[in-house]
Amino acid sequence: MRIVLGVGGGIAAYKVASLLRLFTEAGHKVTVIPTEAATRFVGVATWEALSGNPVSNSVFDDVEKVNHVRLGHEADLIVVAPATADLLAKAASGQAGDLLTNTLLMAHGPVLFAPAMHTEMWQHAATRANVETLRSRGVTVLEPASGRLTGADSGPGRLPEPEAIFAAAMALTDGRDRAMASPSAGQSLAGRTVTISAGGTREALDPVRFLGNRSSGKQGAALAEAALAAGATVKFLAAHMDVQPPAGVELVRVESALELREAALKAAVDSDVVIMAAAVADFRPAEVSDTKIKKVDGEDAPVVRLIRNPDILHELVERRNDEGGRQLIVGFAAETGDAQGDVLEHATAKLKRKGCDLLVVNQVGIGRVFGQDENSVVILSGHGAEPQSAAGSKADVASAVIDRVGAELTRVFPAM
């Protein structure tokens, strides 16, 4: 595979030498294009020695080869690491002031950016807008890692480890290759787009406190990894999670149920499958204080009035049905038994109310499911199929769910 490795002008450029080695040792032909600023951190000689190819950042070198057009046309994959705030801005606005930005404009294959910058730069509204613009064009922009930065500060903005960038890059190219392969070759979701929600929503009470739940996001992350392995393009809607989202997904961060609703309805428009694995709060505070609610001597504790959150899963089903869509919609139900019925009785009633195609049910409680590495579920069908059980690690359960999703697409929606 022919890879263009763009290197931005940040201190993390030294880590990219290890990424280059991973690419070359995997048998790929790599052309390195450092920005002028990048060569102040790692010299051209290093990139040439590790890649085995000449290195330039000028459109005026080897003019007869028309490199500013050729490299982007020929590349099977373009990876930019570290992707600085400046590079993200230039790419989003379509600038073409050097060989790397010209090559990005000429890209015919997948493009992946691995950002690295100070936390405030990553969180700045301008950078977030540029990232959203790039993602809307189909470009993959990884989330930076959190940890110690160049100075004494810590926070999100570290370059992901070379192994994580390599895995994300391979997932992109594998996904493209799988889309052209037969689904019967173990790629049951080849060419499909799958939206997966994960983690637990948080409903603000004041600037300090929130109503939340015990979801860790582990099962949702495992589902995303299984869907990627099955050949899917994955949109990952991440509420609060105790684990990092998988590399290779299109990541959307959300906080509350209302934010998740907006993101899910938007993502579902061009998705073949929607899997709502997030633990969504049923209620939120009716009033949110702009300031921290404090204890006041002599006064009773405040009363928190709750209002219902929208039923996102039911709304997705209704919208699909109203618009004549052919999406497969999968819900998750975390249930406990009570005097009115056991877990499966409650889940069967929920499946009927929601109207989704599949409902993945597990019994929850203190020390069960939430935050654990093991899970046990029953998959209920809205189309009359027999219940299916799956148990083991959350990766095992995810594989069973994704396999069932692939089978349902073939059986229920054969013309998709």
Buried (B, 14 or more C-beta within 10 A) or exposed (E): BBBBBBBBBBEBBEBBBBBBBBBBEEEBBBBBBBBEBBBEBBEBEBBBEBBEEEBBBEBEEEEEEEBBBEBBEBBBBBBBBBBBBBBBBBBBEEBBEBBBBBBBEBBEBBBBBBBBBBBEBBEBEEBEEBBEBBBEEEBBBBBBBEEEBEEEEEBBBBBBBBEBBBBBBBBBBBBBBBBEBEBEEBBBBBBBBBBBBBBBBBBBBBEEBBBBBBBBBBBBBBBBBBBBBBBBBBBBBBBBBBBBBBBBBBBBBBBBBBBBBBBBBBBBEEBBBBBBBBBBBEBBBEEEBEEEBEEEEEEEEEEEEEEEBEBBBBBBBEBBEEEEBEBBBBBBBBBEEEEEEEBBEBBBEBBEEBBBBBBBBBBBEEEBBBEBEEBBBBBBBBEEBEEBEBEBBBBBBBBBBBBBBBEBBEEBBEEE
